[in-house]
Amino acid sequence: MSDTGDQDGNRSYGRKPFKRSRSHFADRITADGRDGWPVEAGRYRLVVSRACPWASRALVSRRLLGLEPSLSLAVADPLQDDRSWRFTLDEDGKDPVLGIGYLSEAYEAREHGYPGGVSVPAIVDVPTRSLVTNDYQQITLDLATEWTGLHRPGAPDLYPERLRDEIDSVMEGVYKDVNNGVYRAGFAAGQGEYEAAYVDVFRRLDLLSERLAGQRYLVGDTITEADIRLFTTLVRFDAVYHGHFKCNRSKLAEDRVLWAYVRDLYQTPGFGDTVDFDHIKRHYYQVHTGINPTGIVPLGPDLAGWLTPHHREQLGGRPFGDGTPPGPVPPGEEVPARGRP
C-alpha cells in the first residue's frame, strides 16, 4: 500500500495529517482504445494484494463479471519490504507471467525514475511489462462498462446507466467517510484529527444501517458497484479497523443490519471467495509499524460467524438481476484455508 490506492504503506505515520494521493497513472483501458489501451483478452494482468480493500474491489468485480479468462491475476505478498509490493508468493520470487519480482519494475518501465509510491490495484500491459493504470477509482467502473464484450454470459450490470447518479452519490459518501474515513482515523496525526474522522465513520455507518434496514442492497434491488465498495471496507472492519485503526465505538457484528448485510454479500459467490483474512491481518498488523511496533498479529476475531444465516433474502432483491452467479473460482486462485472461516 502506498501513495495511491491503498495508501498506508510501510512508513511510520504520525507527523502529518493523512491525505490520500491521486492516482498518478490514470490511463483507461477502453473498448475503443482512445487512451491507446484497447480492451483485449489476455493482454493485461491485474496486480492485487488480497490485504488491500481498494484492490479487493477489482477482485470482486473481475469475479462477478467473469473476466478471469481475459484478465489474468497476480497476487502480491501481503508483507512488503522497502521496494513495496513483491511477488514472493510465486516460485523463485517472480510473477510467472510478467517475470518481475516487484511491482515497482512495471512502474519503472512506464516512467523511468518514477519517484512516487507503488500501489495496488494496478493493471500491467503483459507484452511490455509496463504499468497501464493504478486508478483504483476508475478501474472497476471500466471493467463494468468498457469490458462488456468479454463479460461472461449472465454477468450482472454493476453500474446500470439509469441508476448511476444515485450510485455515484452513495459512493461519494461511502468513500469520504468509510473507505477513506477509517484510514483518516488510523493514521491521524493528532487527537482532534482522529476524533473528527471517528465521528465521520460512525455517522456514515449509522446512516447506511438505516438505509439498509428496509432494502437488501444500497441502490436498486441488485448488487451494484456501490455494494462492492462498501463491502471491502466492512469485511475488514472487525478484524483490523476496530482495534488497529481505533474505530472502536462498536464492532460491525454489533450492528444487526450491517452485520447481516455484509454476511449476505460475503456468502454471495464472487465476494467471500476473494477474501483472505490471513493476508488482511498480517499486512495491517505487521506492515504498519508506526501503529503496531511489536508486529504482533491478534488471533481474533472468530471468523465462524461469517457463514451464519443472515435472512436478508426476506427483503427481496435479486443479487445478479436477470443474470446468474459466477462459476467456481479458477484453479490456483482459491483463498487458502487459513484465510477463510
RODO-2510 file (C-alpha; in nm, 4 decimals, decimal comma):
residues 341
     n   res          X          Y          Z
     1     m     0,0000     0,0000     0,0000
     2     s     0,1436     0,3342    -0,0849
     3     d     0,0670     0,6745    -0,2249
     4     t    -0,2418     0,5823    -0,4241
     5     g    -0,4994     0,3111    -0,3957
     6     d    -0,4315     0,1551    -0,0591
     7     q    -0,2014     0,4167     0,0803
     8     d    -0,0852     0,3123     0,4218
     9     g     0,2472     0,1592     0,3133
    10     n     0,5277     0,0517     0,5397
    11     r     0,6045     0,4022     0,6552
    12     s     0,5634     0,5322     1,0078
    13     y     0,2814     0,7863     1,0214
    14     g     0,2077     1,0384     1,2932
    15     r     0,3678     1,3695     1,1910
    16     k     0,1475     1,4938     0,9060
    17     p    -0,2293     1,4569     0,8577
    18     f    -0,3250     1,1610     0,6424
    19     k    -0,4046     1,2562     0,2839
    20     r    -0,4709     1,0053     0,0090
    21     s    -0,2873     1,0882    -0,3117
    22     r    -0,4476     1,0908    -0,6534
    23     s    -0,3594     0,8135    -0,8960
    24     h    -0,0524     0,9117    -1,0941
    25     f    -0,1246     0,6813    -1,3875
    26     a    -0,4853     0,7347    -1,4903
    27     d    -0,4906     0,5922    -1,8434
    28     r    -0,8038     0,3936    -1,9179
    29     i    -0,8448     0,0614    -2,0954
    30     t    -1,1498     0,1134    -2,3143
    31     a    -1,3463    -0,0625    -2,5838
    32     d    -1,2374     0,1946    -2,8426
    33     g    -0,8797     0,2243    -2,7137
    34     r    -0,8963     0,6038    -2,7029
    35     d    -0,6143     0,6250    -2,4468
    36     g    -0,4041     0,3855    -2,6513
    37     w    -0,5091     0,0843    -2,4462
    38     p    -0,7871    -0,1162    -2,6160
    39     v    -0,9680    -0,3944    -2,4335
    40     e    -0,8043    -0,7186    -2,5460
    41     a    -0,8359    -1,0642    -2,3941
    42     g    -0,5068    -1,1833    -2,2477
    43     r    -0,3173    -0,8590    -2,2985
    44     y    -0,3320    -0,7243    -1,9434
    45     r    -0,2582    -0,8538    -1,5952
    46     l    -0,4345    -0,7329    -1,2825
    47     v    -0,1986    -0,6998    -0,9860
    48     v    -0,3584    -0,7030    -0,6414
    49     s    -0,2982    -0,7648    -0,2775
    50     r    -0,5744    -0,9555    -0,1037
    51     a    -0,4971    -0,7386     0,2000
    52     c    -0,5894    -0,4170     0,0227
    53     p    -0,9540    -0,3001     0,0207
    54     w    -0,9024    -0,0922    -0,2939
    55     a    -0,7556    -0,3874    -0,4823
    56     s    -1,0283    -0,6122    -0,3443
    57     r    -1,2864    -0,4094    -0,5382
    58     a    -1,1191    -0,5200    -0,8602
    59     l    -1,1034    -0,8816    -0,7410
    60     v    -1,4792    -0,8873    -0,6745
    61     s    -1,5683    -0,7125    -1,0000
    62     r    -1,3487    -0,9452    -1,2040
    63     r    -1,5171    -1,2487    -1,0467
    64     l    -1,8747    -1,1216    -1,0823
    65     l    -1,8207    -1,0234    -1,4457
    66     g    -1,6444    -1,3470    -1,5361
    67     l    -1,3298    -1,1758    -1,6612
    68     e    -1,0892    -1,4384    -1,5249
    69     p    -1,0137    -1,5905    -1,8696
    70     s    -0,9489    -1,2460    -2,0205
    71     l    -0,7687    -1,0585    -1,7419
    72     s    -0,5068    -1,2666    -1,5620
    73     l    -0,4293    -1,2200    -1,1944
    74     a    -0,1113    -1,1615    -0,9952
    75     v    -0,1327    -1,1662    -0,6152
    76     a     0,1370    -0,9841    -0,4208
    77     d     0,2738    -1,0862    -0,0828
    78     p     0,0795    -0,9123     0,1981
    79     l     0,4126    -0,8189     0,3564
    80     q     0,6327    -0,5610     0,1865
    81     d     0,9929    -0,4564     0,2025
    82     d     1,1418    -0,1170     0,1162
    83     r     1,0549    -0,1715    -0,2519
    84     s     0,6871    -0,2192    -0,1695
    85     w     0,4724    -0,4908    -0,3298
    86     r     0,6634    -0,8044    -0,4215
    87     f     0,5863    -1,1420    -0,5784
    88     t     0,7429    -1,3630    -0,3133
    89     l     0,4351    -1,5867    -0,3081
    90     d     0,5377    -1,7115    -0,6527
    91     e     0,8110    -1,9620    -0,7346
    92     d     1,1552    -1,8017    -0,7435
    93     g     1,0015    -1,4762    -0,6181
    94     k     0,8889    -1,3631    -0,9626
    95     d     0,5485    -1,3256    -1,1206
    96     p     0,5261    -1,6152    -1,3692
    97     v     0,3667    -1,4032    -1,6441
    98     l     0,5437    -1,0692    -1,6072
    99     g     0,8760    -1,2145    -1,4969
   100     i     0,9317    -0,9393    -1,2405
   101     g     0,9965    -0,9611    -0,8690
   102     y     0,8476    -0,6257    -0,7704
   103     l     0,5504    -0,4296    -0,8984
   104     s     0,7797    -0,1255    -0,8945
   105     e     0,9521    -0,2691    -1,2013
   106     a     0,6324    -0,2181    -1,4031
   107     y     0,6115     0,1399    -1,2725
   108     e     0,9732     0,1981    -1,3746
   109     a     0,9035     0,0548    -1,7214
   110     r     0,6202     0,3049    -1,7592
   111     e     0,8112     0,6072    -1,6244
   112     h     1,1863     0,5868    -1,5786
   113     g     1,2855     0,7305    -1,2445
   114     y     0,9258     0,7412    -1,1202
   115     p     0,9548     0,8883    -0,7691
   116     g     0,6108     0,8105    -0,6280
   117     g     0,4565     0,5275    -0,4350
   118     v     0,3750     0,1842    -0,5746
   119     s     0,0099     0,0946    -0,5279
   120     v    -0,2438    -0,1761    -0,5990
   121     p    -0,4666    -0,2390    -0,7801
   122     a    -0,2564    -0,1982    -1,0902
   123     i    -0,3090    -0,3192    -1,4438
   124     v     0,0059    -0,4061    -1,6375
   125     d     0,0495    -0,4493    -2,0118
   126     v     0,1890    -0,8013    -2,0452
   127     p     0,3864    -0,7582    -2,3717
   128     t     0,5793    -0,4567    -2,2416
   129     r     0,5632    -0,5354    -1,8665
   130     s     0,4683    -0,1718    -1,8257
   131     l     0,2079    -0,0231    -1,5954
   132     v    -0,1102     0,0938    -1,7670
   133     t    -0,3129     0,2309    -1,4753
   134     n    -0,3277     0,2441    -1,0991
   135     d    -0,6506     0,4469    -1,0950
   136     y    -0,8307     0,2497    -0,8254
   137     q    -1,1464     0,4615    -0,8554
   138     q    -1,1850     0,4084    -1,2311
   139     i    -1,0610     0,0522    -1,2845
   140     t    -1,3765    -0,1224    -1,1639
   141     l    -1,6072     0,1199    -1,3433
   142     d    -1,4276     0,0404    -1,6675
   143     l    -1,4394    -0,3337    -1,6020
   144     a    -1,8175    -0,2968    -1,5714
   145     t    -1,8751    -0,0673    -1,8707
   146     e    -1,5831    -0,0922    -2,1163
   147     w    -1,5059    -0,4639    -2,0927
   148     t    -1,8629    -0,5769    -2,1700
   149     g    -1,7545    -0,7622    -2,4830
   150     l    -1,5574    -1,0009    -2,2623
   151     h    -1,8132    -1,0409    -1,9808
   152     r    -1,9397    -1,3912    -1,9130
   153     p    -2,2927    -1,4833    -2,0197
   154     g    -2,5219    -1,3834    -1,7332
   155     a    -2,2856    -1,1204    -1,5929
   156     p    -2,4660    -0,8617    -1,3781
   157     d    -2,4832    -0,4940    -1,4674
   158     l    -2,2814    -0,3464    -1,1821
   159     y    -2,3158     0,0143    -1,2961
   160     p    -2,6581     0,0437    -1,4618
   161     e    -2,6919     0,3690    -1,6505
   162     r    -3,0337     0,4572    -1,5117
   163     l    -2,9020     0,4385    -1,1541
   164     r    -2,5598     0,5964    -1,1972
   165     d    -2,6428     0,9315    -1,0407
   166     e    -2,7722     0,7618    -0,7263
   167     i    -2,4859     0,5119    -0,7209
   168     d    -2,2316     0,7934    -0,7562
   169     s    -2,3946     0,9899    -0,4743
   170     v    -2,3939     0,6916    -0,2389
   171     m    -2,0359     0,6013    -0,3286
   172     e    -1,9167     0,9568    -0,2648
   173     g    -2,0357     0,9451     0,0957
   174     v    -1,9074     0,5909     0,1463
   175     y    -1,5654     0,6851     0,0119
   176     k    -1,5259     1,0036     0,2138
   177     d    -1,6471     0,8763     0,5491
   178     v    -1,5995     0,4980     0,5409
   179     n    -1,3485     0,3760     0,2800
   180     n    -1,1114     0,6652     0,3449
   181     g    -1,2512     0,7561     0,6858
   182     v    -1,1045     0,4537     0,8613
   183     y    -0,7617     0,5486     0,7258
   184     r    -0,8030     0,9080     0,8385
   185     a    -0,8712     0,7752     1,1858
   186     g    -0,5988     0,5112     1,1821
   187     f    -0,3242     0,7423     1,0576
   188     a    -0,4376     1,0600     1,2315
   189     a    -0,1545     1,2896     1,3342
   190     g    -0,3354     1,4249     1,6389
   191     q    -0,6289     1,3746     1,8722
   192     g    -0,8582     1,6252     1,7026
   193     e    -0,7952     1,4826     1,3577
   194     y    -0,8625     1,1311     1,4868
   195     e    -1,1839     1,2279     1,6646
   196     a    -1,3198     1,4063     1,3572
   197     a    -1,2551     1,1008     1,1404
   198     y    -1,4012     0,8675     1,4047
   199     v    -1,7219     1,0728     1,4167
   200     d    -1,7474     1,0693     1,0368
   201     v    -1,7023     0,6922     1,0184
   202     f    -1,9778     0,6091     1,2628
   203     r    -2,2139     0,8820     1,1475
   204     r    -2,1996     0,7361     0,7976
   205     l    -2,2272     0,3767     0,9197
   206     d    -2,5400     0,4717     1,1133
   207     l    -2,6899     0,6310     0,8016
   208     l    -2,6056     0,3242     0,5946
   209     s    -2,7599     0,0990     0,8573
   210     e    -3,0810     0,2995     0,8384
   211     r    -3,0793     0,2847     0,4587
   212     l    -3,0225    -0,0908     0,4510
   213     a    -3,2778    -0,1756     0,7178
   214     g    -3,5516    -0,1910     0,4564
   215     q    -3,3662    -0,2799     0,1368
   216     r    -3,1242    -0,5567     0,0566
   217     y    -2,8748    -0,3542    -0,1488
   218     l    -2,7594     0,0059    -0,1473
   219     v    -2,9139     0,1137    -0,4784
   220     g    -3,1944    -0,0687    -0,6558
   221     d    -3,2711    -0,4353    -0,5992
   222     t    -2,9446    -0,5833    -0,7307
   223     i    -2,5756    -0,5728    -0,6448
   224     t    -2,4009    -0,2656    -0,7847
   225     e    -2,0615    -0,1014    -0,7690
   226     a    -2,1783     0,0765    -0,4523
   227     d    -2,2157    -0,2539    -0,2661
   228     i    -1,8722    -0,3702    -0,3785
   229     r    -1,7077    -0,0525    -0,2487
   230     l    -1,8793    -0,0692     0,0885
   231     f    -1,8209    -0,4428     0,1266
   232     t    -1,4432    -0,4262     0,1009
   233     t    -1,4238    -0,1926     0,3999
   234     l    -1,6915    -0,3633     0,6075
   235     v    -1,5368    -0,7081     0,5658
   236     r    -1,2170    -0,5742     0,7256
   237     f    -1,3839    -0,3717     0,9973
   238     d    -1,3812    -0,6009     1,2989
   239     a    -1,0552    -0,7719     1,2001
   240     v    -0,8447    -0,4559     1,1672
   241     y    -1,0231    -0,1209     1,1677
   242     h    -1,1996    -0,1631     1,5036
   243     g    -0,8804    -0,2153     1,7016
   244     h    -0,5849    -0,1327     1,4797
   245     f    -0,7350     0,1917     1,3447
   246     k    -0,9147     0,2740     1,6724
   247     c    -1,2624     0,2794     1,5130
   248     n    -1,3925     0,1204     1,8268
   249     r    -1,7272     0,2749     1,9148
   250     s    -1,8758    -0,0615     1,8249
   251     k    -1,7960    -0,3671     1,6205
   252     l    -1,9712    -0,4278     1,2938
   253     a    -2,1063    -0,7507     1,4420
   254     e    -2,2940    -0,5361     1,6963
   255     d    -2,4953    -0,3608     1,4249
   256     r    -2,7751    -0,6012     1,3357
   257     v    -2,8379    -0,4537     0,9903
   258     l    -2,4818    -0,4013     0,8678
   259     w    -2,3630    -0,7341     1,0065
   260     a    -2,6415    -0,9165     0,8201
   261     y    -2,5782    -0,7100     0,5050
   262     v    -2,2066    -0,7835     0,4893
   263     r    -2,2637    -1,1542     0,5635
   264     d    -2,5173    -1,1653     0,2816
   265     l    -2,2553    -1,0304     0,0418
   266     y    -1,9766    -1,2463     0,1839
   267     q    -2,1866    -1,5564     0,1189
   268     t    -2,2645    -1,4426    -0,2377
   269     p    -2,0342    -1,6054    -0,4977
   270     g    -1,7728    -1,3554    -0,6083
   271     f    -1,7410    -1,1774    -0,2736
   272     g    -1,6289    -1,4015     0,0114
   273     d    -1,4325    -1,6285    -0,2178
   274     t    -1,1915    -1,3387    -0,2839
   275     v    -1,1325    -1,2500     0,0843
   276     d    -0,8207    -1,3706     0,2655
   277     f    -0,8420    -1,2774     0,6340
   278     d    -0,4899    -1,4104     0,6928
   279     h    -0,3432    -1,1699     0,4364
   280     i    -0,5553    -0,8848     0,5717
   281     k    -0,4465    -0,9234     0,9330
   282     r    -0,0809    -0,9933     0,8641
   283     h    -0,0494    -0,6924     0,6365
   284     y    -0,2131    -0,4365     0,8611
   285     y    -0,0566    -0,5518     1,1861
   286     q     0,2922    -0,6310     1,0557
   287     v     0,3455    -0,3587     0,7944
   288     h     0,2083    -0,0620     0,9902
   289     t     0,4987    -0,0413     1,2302
   290     g     0,4155     0,3162     1,3235
   291     i     0,0843     0,1969     1,4684
   292     n     0,1798    -0,1529     1,5836
   293     p     0,5558    -0,1529     1,6508
   294     t     0,5574    -0,5039     1,8018
   295     g     0,4203    -0,6599     1,4822
   296     i     0,2011    -0,8912     1,6876
   297     v    -0,0979    -1,0202     1,4895
   298     p    -0,4095    -1,0809     1,7020
   299     l    -0,5644    -1,4254     1,6897
   300     g    -0,9230    -1,2965     1,6778
   301     p    -1,1886    -1,2272     1,5900
   302     d    -1,3549    -1,5644     1,5441
   303     l    -1,4452    -1,5993     1,1751
   304     a    -1,7167    -1,8609     1,2167
   305     g    -1,9940    -1,6001     1,2174
   306     w    -1,9341    -1,5131     0,8523
   307     l    -2,1112    -1,8304     0,7442
   308     t    -2,4170    -1,7999     0,9695
   309     p    -2,7650    -1,7280     0,8247
   310     h    -2,8304    -1,3610     0,7501
   311     h    -3,2001    -1,3717     0,6455
   312     r    -3,1546    -1,0739     0,4123
   313     e    -3,3288    -1,2638     0,1347
   314     q    -3,6532    -1,1804     0,3156
   315     l    -3,6113    -0,8231     0,1873
   316     g    -3,6364    -0,9466    -0,1702
   317     g    -3,3850    -0,8293    -0,4254
   318     r    -3,2058    -1,0288    -0,6897
   319     p    -2,8286    -1,0390    -0,6395
   320     f    -2,7441    -1,0692    -1,0094
   321     g    -3,0570    -0,9140    -1,1571
   322     d    -3,1509    -1,1060    -1,4710
   323     g    -2,8088    -1,2704    -1,4697
   324     t    -2,6537    -1,5654    -1,2908
   325     p    -2,3886    -1,6262    -1,0249
   326     p    -2,0257    -1,6580    -1,1344
   327     g    -1,8792    -2,0041    -1,1739
   328     p    -1,6243    -2,1695    -0,9474
   329     v    -1,3056    -1,9916    -0,8533
   330     p    -1,0426    -2,0736    -1,1188
   331     p    -0,7740    -2,3241    -1,0158
   332     g    -0,4829    -2,1518    -0,8489
   333     e    -0,6885    -1,8524    -0,7350
   334     e    -0,8522    -2,0141    -0,4336
   335     v    -0,8043    -1,8473    -0,0946
   336     p    -0,6049    -2,0854     0,1306
   337     a    -0,7911    -2,2444     0,4205
   338     r    -0,6061    -2,0341     0,6794
   339     g    -0,7609    -1,7212     0,5273
   340     r    -1,1230    -1,8454     0,5364
   341     p    -1,3787    -1,9118     0,8125
***
